[in-house]
């Protein structure tokens, strides 16, 4: 009886691991955010290792480990805590690339002393493998001392590998939120990221090649990212998480797209297909009840993926589906912006240029009729025609400047903003003032966004607010560049229904797409201030 229990416990542990991997895979495919997936991963790791708490820490660019998810009651391991790499056990595990077990009876470093004060007596750090390097550590804390069994490491290693496949979090106000095209447009926007994913599959499993297939303009599948077998050094990253032995490729290369289409049509995503060039696992890329494409991995010479490898490939397919779906939605948003721009142009042409030309034609007819009967009145009509033509020309220049701001590229942002104020004064008679300072050191995307925001805000001040004075400010406020447009117009209630709200939405979208934010302060009868902050390095 005792013997049967001893054999049952390891089997139960691996069954729980399989359920945990299945749950994590389902959450990634469902599009749940990274924080939720990693918190569930920590909860599973804590349960499998019977630890007091678990945490995922990933290396940041400034040489520290950042806590991304925590499970357990130890308050010192909170989300967002930054742990130095150089003087901690976690940093030692990351640099060494191997699991590290250490007691906390006499902790040397401040972070470990805090853990010991919380009642922990032992910690375990497992490296989180990434493509070509270790990207973080999975940490377990225990309230009892002792060592760590090989079985425990075998159970935790797949979870550490899964943590390396969960994508980094995106700031809600940043440009990486939802949006972007499917098909070949996704290759343009997310090609590098998709390439990293297929490279990672080959590095972390025994697959000899891997590719992502997306539909082109004719709805035919084409490979947009493909990876052959990498060298043994990169393949060794998989460690205990990979159950298949890496084999050399046979030169077959990625699957034929027609074959991928046939496999997808079978609707059997869990099937390992046996082909002349090897065994193929074809995983669809799902998003909102639709299949966007496929991720295919191949094993040569009779090889096949183990359970952990299958789950990692499913997780990677979920991540790829998110990238492609984000691209599709961003393209839809951009198309809506383009439609609004075309509608704006049609309104402007009708309200300004067409009306001006119609007025000129009426004035010319009247002047022609008065040439013989009332010369003085005819001269006044001709003078009116000249003034109207000059105003129409100025309006046309304003339209051209909006559609193709050559001054932005030729003379810089400050000169282009100054020209906007000149046009406002010429067309509408507004008093203007500017505090522009030196040309800001910003990238082209931020420069264009600032110009378009100023353009829209100035147009709203003249046409909707009926402002008599407009003031423009541009200044640096590290690490951002700040643009302010202030008018003395009639104002409005920002949360209400008002004319020009589509323009305000467009300004916000431009600011967010450049990684910044836009605020509007206004009230009826008290004017309006448009305040935009964009990153100087964007």
Backbone torsions as a table, in degrees:
resi	resn	phi	psi	omega
1	UNK	NA	-44.2	178.3
2	UNK	-61.4	-41.6	-178.8
3	UNK	-62.8	-42.3	-179.4
4	UNK	-63.8	-36.7	177.9
5	UNK	-64.6	-40.6	-179.3
6	UNK	-61.5	-37.0	179.7
7	UNK	-79.0	-25.5	-176.6
8	UNK	-75.4	-34.8	-175.4
9	UNK	-62.9	-48.4	176.6
10	UNK	-59.1	-40.7	179.2
11	UNK	-61.9	-40.6	178.4
12	UNK	-63.8	-38.2	178.1
13	UNK	-61.7	-44.2	-179.9
14	UNK	-69.2	-32.2	175.6
15	UNK	-65.3	-42.0	177.4
16	UNK	-65.3	-36.7	176.5
17	UNK	-62.4	-43.6	179.2
18	UNK	-61.7	-41.3	177.5
19	UNK	-65.1	-38.7	179.1
20	UNK	-63.7	-44.8	179.4
21	UNK	-64.0	-38.3	178.3
22	UNK	-63.7	-41.6	179.7
23	UNK	-65.5	-44.2	179.6
24	UNK	-63.2	-40.9	177.9
25	UNK	-60.5	-43.4	-179.6
26	UNK	-63.7	-36.8	-179.9
27	UNK	-68.8	-39.7	178.4
28	UNK	-65.7	-44.9	180.0
29	UNK	-63.1	-35.0	179.8
30	UNK	-74.2	-7.2	176.9
31	UNK	85.0	19.1	178.1
32	UNK	-66.4	151.7	-174.4
33	UNK	-71.1	161.1	-174.5
34	UNK	-60.5	-38.7	-178.6
35	UNK	-60.5	-44.7	-179.7
36	UNK	-63.4	-44.2	-178.4
37	UNK	-62.2	-44.4	-178.4
38	UNK	-69.4	-34.3	176.7
39	UNK	-65.6	-39.2	175.8
40	UNK	-66.2	-38.5	178.1
41	UNK	-60.9	-43.4	178.9
42	UNK	-63.9	-38.7	179.1
43	UNK	-63.3	-42.0	178.0
44	UNK	-65.5	-43.0	-179.9
45	UNK	-61.9	-41.8	179.5
46	UNK	-62.3	-41.8	-179.1
47	UNK	-69.6	-42.8	-178.6
48	UNK	-65.5	-35.2	-177.0
49	UNK	-95.3	1.5	-175.1
50	UNK	46.5	47.0	-178.6
51	UNK	-97.6	162.9	177.9
52	UNK	-74.9	-34.3	176.4
53	UNK	-156.9	164.5	178.2
54	UNK	-140.4	151.1	-179.1
55	UNK	-149.4	150.6	172.9
56	UNK	-111.4	124.5	176.7
57	UNK	-121.1	132.7	179.1
58	UNK	-120.0	147.4	-177.4
59	UNK	-72.6	133.5	176.7
60	UNK	-98.7	166.5	-176.1
61	UNK	-70.6	-19.2	-177.9
62	UNK	-96.9	21.1	171.2
63	UNK	81.6	31.9	175.7
64	UNK	-134.8	164.1	172.3
65	UNK	-99.4	132.7	-178.9
66	UNK	-110.4	128.9	178.2
67	UNK	-73.8	117.6	-177.2
68	UNK	-102.4	-23.8	179.3
69	UNK	-158.9	148.7	-176.9
70	UNK	-141.0	143.4	169.6
71	UNK	-135.1	125.7	-179.0
72	UNK	128.3	166.4	-170.9
73	UNK	-87.1	-3.0	-173.5
74	UNK	-73.9	112.7	-172.8
75	UNK	-68.0	-25.5	-177.0
76	UNK	-70.6	-18.3	176.2
77	UNK	-99.2	71.6	178.3
78	UNK	-93.5	155.4	175.1
79	UNK	-62.6	133.8	178.9
80	UNK	95.3	-12.0	179.1
81	UNK	-63.8	137.1	-179.3
82	UNK	-105.2	127.2	-175.5
83	UNK	-115.7	125.9	179.6
84	UNK	-62.2	146.6	177.3
85	UNK	-79.2	-35.0	-167.1
86	UNK	-76.9	-26.4	-171.2
87	UNK	-129.2	36.3	179.5
88	UNK	-136.5	160.3	175.7
89	UNK	-66.0	-36.8	178.2
90	UNK	-60.8	-42.5	177.6
91	UNK	-64.9	-36.4	177.2
92	UNK	-63.2	-42.7	178.5
93	UNK	-64.0	-40.0	-179.5
94	UNK	-66.0	-44.4	-178.7
95	UNK	-67.7	-38.6	-178.4
96	UNK	-76.9	-25.3	179.2
97	UNK	73.2	16.7	179.5
98	UNK	-133.6	155.9	179.4
99	UNK	-58.8	146.0	-178.5
100	UNK	-132.2	127.0	175.7
101	UNK	-116.4	133.6	-177.7
102	UNK	-147.4	142.2	174.2
103	UNK	-83.3	157.1	-178.9
104	UNK	-116.5	27.2	178.3
105	UNK	-66.8	-42.4	177.1
106	UNK	-129.4	73.4	-175.8
107	UNK	-66.0	140.1	-178.0
108	UNK	-91.2	-31.5	-170.2
109	UNK	-109.3	156.8	-173.9
110	UNK	-60.4	-42.0	-178.3
111	UNK	-64.4	-41.8	179.0
112	UNK	-69.0	-31.8	177.2
113	UNK	-64.7	-37.0	177.4
114	UNK	-65.7	-38.7	177.7
115	UNK	-66.2	-41.6	178.1
116	UNK	-62.5	-38.2	178.6
117	UNK	-65.0	-25.0	178.2
118	UNK	-83.3	1.0	175.5
119	UNK	102.9	3.5	178.9
120	UNK	-83.3	143.7	-180.0
121	UNK	-116.0	-12.7	-177.0
122	UNK	-153.2	146.2	176.5
123	UNK	-130.0	151.0	174.1
124	UNK	-128.9	128.8	176.7
125	UNK	-119.2	124.7	175.5
126	UNK	-110.9	131.4	178.0
127	UNK	-63.8	141.8	174.2
128	UNK	-97.0	112.5	-176.5
129	UNK	-76.8	141.5	171.4
130	UNK	-124.5	-169.7	-179.7
131	UNK	-76.9	105.5	175.9
132	UNK	84.4	-4.4	-178.3
133	UNK	-161.8	169.8	174.8
134	UNK	-89.7	128.1	-172.9
135	UNK	-103.9	-8.5	-179.4
136	UNK	176.7	-165.3	179.8
137	UNK	-139.9	147.8	169.7
138	UNK	-101.7	117.2	-175.3
139	UNK	-108.0	138.5	175.2
140	UNK	-121.7	136.8	177.0
141	UNK	-117.1	138.2	-175.6
142	UNK	-124.9	148.2	176.6
143	UNK	-93.3	7.5	176.8
144	UNK	-132.5	155.5	-179.0
145	UNK	-84.1	-166.9	177.8
146	UNK	109.6	-175.4	-177.9
147	UNK	-97.8	-169.0	178.8
148	UNK	-124.8	130.6	-177.3
149	UNK	-78.0	158.6	176.7
150	UNK	-63.6	-35.5	178.7
151	UNK	-62.5	-41.6	179.4
152	UNK	-61.5	-40.8	177.6
153	UNK	-65.3	-38.8	179.3
154	UNK	-64.9	-34.5	178.5
155	UNK	-72.2	-35.7	-174.0
156	UNK	-86.3	-26.5	-175.7
157	UNK	-58.4	-43.8	177.7
158	UNK	-61.3	-35.4	178.4
159	UNK	-66.5	-39.1	176.5
160	UNK	-62.4	-38.7	178.7
161	UNK	-66.9	-40.1	177.4
162	UNK	-61.9	-39.3	178.8
163	UNK	-58.1	-32.8	178.0
164	UNK	-72.2	-16.7	-179.8
165	UNK	-93.2	-13.6	-179.9
166	UNK	-73.8	127.4	-175.6
167	UNK	-67.1	154.2	177.4
168	UNK	-66.6	156.4	-179.6
169	UNK	-74.6	151.6	178.6
170	UNK	-114.0	132.6	178.7
171	UNK	-62.3	138.5	-175.7
172	UNK	-63.4	-27.5	-179.9
173	UNK	-93.5	3.7	-175.9
174	UNK	-89.6	-178.2	-176.1
175	UNK	-83.2	-1.1	-174.8
176	UNK	-96.7	13.5	176.7
177	UNK	-67.4	-168.2	-177.4
178	UNK	-59.9	144.0	175.0
179	UNK	145.1	158.1	173.8
180	UNK	119.2	160.3	-169.8
181	UNK	-87.3	160.0	166.3
182	UNK	-91.3	-170.0	177.8
183	UNK	62.4	-147.9	-175.0
184	UNK	-68.2	-25.9	178.0
185	UNK	-63.3	-31.3	176.7
186	UNK	-64.5	-31.0	176.7
187	UNK	-64.5	-36.9	-179.4
188	UNK	-69.0	-40.1	-175.2
189	UNK	-86.6	-39.7	-171.5
190	UNK	-119.0	17.9	-176.7
191	UNK	-57.4	-44.8	-179.6
192	UNK	-63.9	-40.7	-179.0
193	UNK	-68.7	-40.2	176.6
194	UNK	-65.1	-36.9	177.9
195	UNK	-63.0	-40.2	177.1
196	UNK	-60.9	-38.8	-178.8
197	UNK	-65.2	-46.7	-178.3
198	UNK	-70.4	-35.0	174.2
199	UNK	-60.5	-40.1	-178.2
200	UNK	-66.0	-39.8	178.9
201	UNK	-59.1	-46.0	-178.6
202	UNK	-67.0	-35.1	-178.8
203	UNK	-72.7	-33.0	-172.1
204	UNK	-99.2	-4.5	-179.5
205	UNK	-131.9	-178.2	177.0
206	UNK	-89.3	10.6	-179.5
207	UNK	-67.1	139.5	178.8
208	UNK	-86.9	-22.1	172.2
209	UNK	-156.6	162.6	-177.8
210	UNK	-153.1	145.1	-178.9
211	UNK	-150.5	151.9	172.6
212	UNK	-108.0	130.5	-179.1
213	UNK	-114.8	130.7	177.8
214	UNK	-131.3	156.2	180.0
215	UNK	-74.1	144.1	174.1
216	UNK	-90.7	-166.2	-177.7
217	UNK	-62.7	-22.9	179.3
218	UNK	-99.2	13.3	178.2
219	UNK	68.2	13.9	173.3
220	UNK	-88.5	142.1	-179.3
221	UNK	-74.3	139.8	174.4
222	UNK	-137.6	146.6	176.5
223	UNK	-74.4	125.8	-179.8
224	UNK	-106.6	-13.5	175.5
225	UNK	-154.8	131.7	-177.7
226	UNK	-143.9	147.5	-179.3
227	UNK	-136.7	131.0	170.6
228	UNK	-84.2	-175.6	177.4
229	UNK	-66.6	135.4	176.3
230	UNK	-92.9	173.7	-176.6
231	UNK	-72.5	170.2	-173.9
232	UNK	-63.1	-31.4	-178.3
233	UNK	-63.9	-43.3	178.5
234	UNK	-69.4	-36.8	-178.5
235	UNK	-66.4	-26.9	-177.4
236	UNK	-69.7	-9.7	178.8
237	UNK	-61.3	-32.8	-175.1
238	UNK	-59.1	-35.6	176.4
239	UNK	56.0	-134.2	-176.0
240	UNK	-70.9	-15.2	-178.5
241	UNK	-74.7	-20.0	-176.6
242	UNK	-101.0	125.6	-177.3
243	UNK	-100.9	-5.1	-179.2
244	UNK	-107.1	148.9	178.4
245	UNK	-86.0	133.5	-179.6
246	UNK	-67.4	139.4	179.0
247	UNK	-125.6	160.6	-178.6
248	UNK	-76.8	146.2	179.4
249	UNK	-71.1	155.7	178.6
250	UNK	-102.4	12.0	175.2
251	UNK	82.9	8.7	-177.3
252	UNK	-72.5	-29.8	179.8
253	UNK	76.4	-176.5	-179.3
254	UNK	-59.9	157.4	-179.7
255	UNK	-66.0	153.3	173.3
256	UNK	-65.5	134.1	-178.3
257	UNK	-56.8	-33.9	178.5
258	UNK	-63.8	-36.8	177.4
259	UNK	-65.2	-41.5	178.5
260	UNK	-61.9	-41.1	178.7
261	UNK	-60.8	-41.2	179.6
262	UNK	-66.1	-38.7	179.3
263	UNK	-66.6	-41.5	178.1
264	UNK	-63.5	-36.7	-178.8
265	UNK	-64.6	-21.8	179.2
266	UNK	-73.2	-19.5	178.9
267	UNK	55.7	46.0	178.1
268	UNK	-131.7	74.6	-172.2
269	UNK	-67.1	-22.0	-177.3
270	UNK	-90.1	2.9	-174.9
271	UNK	-84.1	136.3	171.4
272	UNK	-95.4	110.8	-174.2
273	UNK	-86.3	130.4	177.7
274	UNK	-92.5	121.3	-179.1
275	UNK	-131.2	172.7	-179.2
276	UNK	-62.6	-33.7	-177.5
277	UNK	-89.2	0.0	178.9
278	UNK	135.8	-172.1	179.6
279	UNK	-92.1	135.2	-174.2
280	UNK	-122.9	132.5	171.4
281	UNK	-110.0	116.5	-176.4
282	UNK	-113.0	111.0	-175.7
283	UNK	-110.0	123.1	178.6
284	UNK	-69.2	154.7	175.6
285	UNK	-101.8	98.9	-174.2
286	UNK	-91.2	150.8	173.2
287	UNK	-161.7	117.1	175.5
288	UNK	49.6	57.8	175.6
289	UNK	64.7	20.7	177.2
290	UNK	-131.8	154.8	175.5
291	UNK	-104.5	117.7	-175.8
292	UNK	-86.3	-21.8	-175.9
293	UNK	169.8	-150.6	-177.7
294	UNK	-152.8	152.3	169.4
295	UNK	-115.4	123.7	-176.9
296	UNK	-121.4	130.7	175.5
297	UNK	-122.6	145.1	-174.3
298	UNK	-127.5	139.7	174.6
299	UNK	-115.2	130.0	-176.9
300	UNK	-99.6	166.9	173.3
301	UNK	55.0	42.1	175.4
302	UNK	79.7	2.8	179.2
303	UNK	-71.6	162.5	177.2
304	UNK	-154.6	156.0	-177.8
305	UNK	-77.0	146.1	172.2
306	UNK	-82.5	173.3	-178.3
307	UNK	-57.2	-43.7	-179.6
308	UNK	-64.8	-38.8	178.6
309	UNK	-65.2	-39.6	177.4
310	UNK	-60.1	-43.8	-178.0
311	UNK	-66.9	-38.8	178.2
312	UNK	-64.5	-38.0	178.2
313	UNK	-67.0	-39.0	176.6
314	UNK	-63.2	-41.0	177.0
315	UNK	-62.4	-42.3	179.4
316	UNK	-64.4	-39.3	177.2
317	UNK	-62.9	-38.6	176.5
318	UNK	-62.9	-40.4	177.9
319	UNK	-65.4	-41.8	177.8
320	UNK	-63.3	-39.2	178.8
321	UNK	-62.8	-38.7	177.8
322	UNK	-62.6	-44.6	179.3
323	UNK	-59.1	-47.2	-176.7
324	UNK	-67.5	-41.5	-179.9
325	UNK	-66.3	-38.8	174.6
326	UNK	-57.7	-41.6	179.6
327	UNK	-63.4	-41.1	179.6
328	UNK	-62.0	-44.4	-177.8
329	UNK	-69.7	-35.1	178.2
330	UNK	-65.7	-38.5	177.6
331	UNK	-62.9	-40.9	178.3
332	UNK	-61.4	-40.7	178.2
333	UNK	-64.0	-42.3	-179.8
334	UNK	-65.7	-35.8	177.4
335	UNK	-65.3	-37.6	176.5
336	UNK	-64.3	-39.6	176.4
337	UNK	-61.7	-42.5	179.6
338	UNK	-63.4	-39.3	178.1
339	UNK	-63.3	-42.4	178.6
340	UNK	-64.4	-37.6	177.4
341	UNK	-62.4	-42.5	179.5
342	UNK	-66.1	-39.8	177.4
343	UNK	-63.6	-40.8	177.1
344	UNK	-60.4	-44.0	-179.3
345	UNK	-62.6	-41.6	178.8
346	UNK	-62.0	-42.5	178.7
347	UNK	-64.3	-43.1	-178.7
348	UNK	-63.7	-43.4	179.3
349	UNK	-62.7	-38.7	-179.4
350	UNK	-71.5	-44.9	-173.0
351	UNK	-77.0	-26.6	-174.4
352	UNK	-113.1	-66.4	-171.7
353	UNK	-67.0	-47.7	-178.9
354	UNK	-61.8	-44.6	179.6
355	UNK	-65.0	-37.6	178.5
356	UNK	-64.1	-46.5	179.4
357	UNK	-63.2	-38.2	178.6
358	UNK	-64.6	-41.9	177.3
359	UNK	-63.3	-39.8	178.3
360	UNK	-62.9	-40.8	179.8
361	UNK	-64.9	-40.1	177.6
362	UNK	-65.4	-42.6	179.4
363	UNK	-64.1	-39.1	179.0
364	UNK	-65.2	-39.4	177.7
365	UNK	-63.9	-42.6	179.7
366	UNK	-65.1	-42.7	179.4
367	UNK	-62.4	-40.3	178.4
368	UNK	-61.4	-38.6	179.2
369	UNK	-71.8	-22.4	-177.3
370	UNK	-96.0	-6.0	-175.3
371	UNK	-58.4	-36.5	-175.8
372	UNK	-96.7	-23.1	-176.2
373	UNK	-99.5	-36.7	-176.1
374	UNK	-146.3	88.8	-175.6
375	UNK	-62.8	-40.5	-178.3
376	UNK	-62.8	-43.7	178.6
377	UNK	-66.3	-36.1	177.4
378	UNK	-63.1	-40.0	178.4
379	UNK	-64.1	-37.6	176.7
380	UNK	-64.3	-38.7	177.9
381	UNK	-64.4	-40.8	178.2
382	UNK	-64.2	-41.5	178.0
383	UNK	-62.2	-40.0	177.8
384	UNK	-63.6	-39.9	177.7
385	UNK	-60.2	-42.6	179.8
386	UNK	-62.6	-45.2	179.9
387	UNK	-63.7	-42.3	179.5
388	UNK	-64.6	-39.6	178.8
389	UNK	-63.8	-40.9	178.7
390	UNK	-63.7	-43.3	178.4
391	UNK	-63.6	-40.8	178.1
392	UNK	-63.7	-38.7	177.6
393	UNK	-63.6	-40.9	178.9
394	UNK	-64.1	-40.4	177.9
395	UNK	-64.0	-41.1	177.4
396	UNK	-62.1	-40.1	177.8
397	UNK	-62.8	-38.0	177.0
398	UNK	-63.4	-42.4	177.5
399	UNK	-62.9	-44.9	-180.0
400	UNK	-62.6	-39.6	-180.0
401	UNK	-64.6	-35.5	178.4
402	UNK	-70.2	-41.7	-176.1
403	UNK	-75.2	-33.1	-177.5
404	UNK	-145.0	83.2	-174.9
405	UNK	-75.8	75.4	-179.9
406	UNK	-61.4	-31.3	-179.1
407	UNK	-61.4	-28.1	179.6
408	UNK	-64.7	-41.4	-179.8
409	UNK	-80.0	-35.6	-173.7
410	UNK	-80.9	-42.9	-170.9
411	UNK	-115.5	-4.9	179.1
412	UNK	95.9	173.1	-174.1
413	UNK	-69.4	-46.2	-176.1
414	UNK	-61.9	-41.4	178.3
415	UNK	-64.5	-40.2	179.8
416	UNK	-66.4	-37.9	177.3
417	UNK	-66.6	-39.3	176.2
418	UNK	-61.0	-39.2	178.7
419	UNK	-65.8	-35.7	176.2
420	UNK	-59.6	-42.7	179.6
421	UNK	-66.9	-38.1	177.0
422	UNK	-60.9	-44.1	178.8
423	UNK	-63.2	-41.1	178.1
424	UNK	-59.8	-43.4	-179.7
425	UNK	-66.4	-40.4	-178.3
426	UNK	-67.4	-43.6	-174.8
427	UNK	-79.0	-39.8	-169.7
428	UNK	-118.7	-4.9	178.4
429	UNK	73.1	13.9	179.5
430	UNK	-69.6	143.4	169.9
431	UNK	-77.4	137.7	-176.5
432	UNK	-131.1	152.6	172.8
433	UNK	-147.6	153.1	-175.7
434	UNK	-141.6	141.5	170.1
435	UNK	-124.5	89.7	-170.5
436	UNK	-102.6	-34.5	179.7
437	UNK	67.9	-156.3	-178.0
438	UNK	-77.0	159.0	177.3
439	UNK	-60.7	121.6	-178.0
440	UNK	-71.0	146.1	178.8
441	UNK	-87.0	84.8	-179.3
442	UNK	-127.7	161.0	177.7
443	UNK	-76.4	168.6	-176.4
444	UNK	-62.6	-35.0	-179.5
445	UNK	-65.5	-44.8	178.7
446	UNK	-66.6	-39.5	179.7
447	UNK	-60.4	-45.7	179.5
448	UNK	-64.4	-41.0	-179.2
449	UNK	-63.0	-43.7	178.7
450	UNK	-61.3	-42.6	-179.3
451	UNK	-64.3	-46.1	-178.5
452	UNK	-65.5	-38.4	178.0
453	UNK	-63.2	-46.5	178.2
454	UNK	-61.2	-40.7	-179.4
455	UNK	-60.8	-47.0	-179.1
456	UNK	-68.0	-42.0	-178.4
457	UNK	-65.1	-40.7	179.0
458	UNK	-66.7	-40.6	177.8
459	UNK	-63.1	-41.8	178.2
460	UNK	-64.1	-38.9	179.9
461	UNK	-62.0	-38.6	-177.4
462	UNK	-79.0	-43.3	-168.9
463	UNK	-91.4	-36.5	-175.6
464	UNK	-103.4	-41.3	-178.0
465	UNK	-83.1	-17.3	-177.3
466	UNK	52.4	49.5	-176.5
467	UNK	-74.4	146.8	173.8
468	UNK	-95.8	-19.9	-179.1
469	UNK	-144.1	137.7	179.0
470	UNK	-130.5	130.6	179.2
471	UNK	-119.7	136.4	-177.8
472	UNK	-123.6	132.6	178.9
473	UNK	-128.6	139.7	176.4
474	UNK	-138.7	119.6	-177.4
475	UNK	-151.9	160.8	179.4
476	UNK	-89.9	137.9	174.1
477	UNK	-141.4	86.0	-169.5
478	UNK	-46.0	134.1	4.3
479	UNK	-94.5	22.1	-173.5
480	UNK	-113.0	167.3	167.5
481	UNK	-113.0	132.4	-174.2
482	UNK	-111.3	132.6	175.8
483	UNK	-120.8	130.1	177.9
484	UNK	-129.8	133.2	173.6
485	UNK	-122.9	118.4	-173.8
486	UNK	-122.1	129.2	178.0
487	UNK	-128.7	162.8	179.7
488	UNK	-105.3	29.6	-175.7
489	UNK	-75.3	-165.7	-173.6
490	UNK	-75.7	-13.2	176.5
491	UNK	68.3	-178.5	-178.5
492	UNK	-165.7	173.2	174.9
493	UNK	-94.5	111.1	-172.7
494	UNK	-54.1	-33.3	-178.3
495	UNK	-86.5	-1.6	-175.1
496	UNK	-95.6	-168.8	179.4
497	UNK	-98.5	124.2	-174.3
498	UNK	-154.1	161.6	176.0
499	UNK	-71.4	143.5	179.5
500	UNK	89.6	3.6	-177.1
501	UNK	-66.5	-29.9	176.9
502	UNK	-65.9	-36.8	176.6
503	UNK	-64.3	-37.7	178.1
504	UNK	-66.7	-41.4	176.5
505	UNK	-61.2	-40.5	178.7
506	UNK	-62.9	-40.7	178.4
507	UNK	-62.5	-43.3	179.7
508	UNK	-62.9	-42.7	-179.7
509	UNK	-62.9	-40.2	179.4
510	UNK	-64.8	-41.8	179.5
511	UNK	-64.2	-44.5	-178.8
512	UNK	-67.5	-37.1	179.6
513	UNK	-64.4	-27.5	178.2
514	UNK	-91.3	6.9	176.9
515	UNK	88.6	13.0	-178.1
516	UNK	-118.2	-158.1	179.5
517	UNK	-146.2	161.8	-179.0
518	UNK	-136.3	132.1	177.4
519	UNK	-121.3	147.4	178.7
520	UNK	-127.7	127.0	177.7
521	UNK	-115.6	120.1	-178.5
522	UNK	-159.6	160.0	174.3
523	UNK	-156.9	150.2	-179.7
524	UNK	-55.0	126.7	178.2
525	UNK	79.9	3.7	-175.0
526	UNK	-124.0	16.3	176.7
527	UNK	77.1	-174.7	-175.8
528	UNK	-141.9	142.5	170.7
529	UNK	-125.0	124.0	173.5
530	UNK	-100.9	121.3	-175.0
531	UNK	-122.1	114.6	-179.8
532	UNK	-118.1	133.6	175.4
533	UNK	-122.2	117.8	-179.5
534	UNK	-124.0	145.0	-178.5
535	UNK	-67.1	132.0	-179.0
536	UNK	-63.2	-30.8	-179.0
537	UNK	-93.4	12.8	-175.4
538	UNK	-71.9	NA	NA
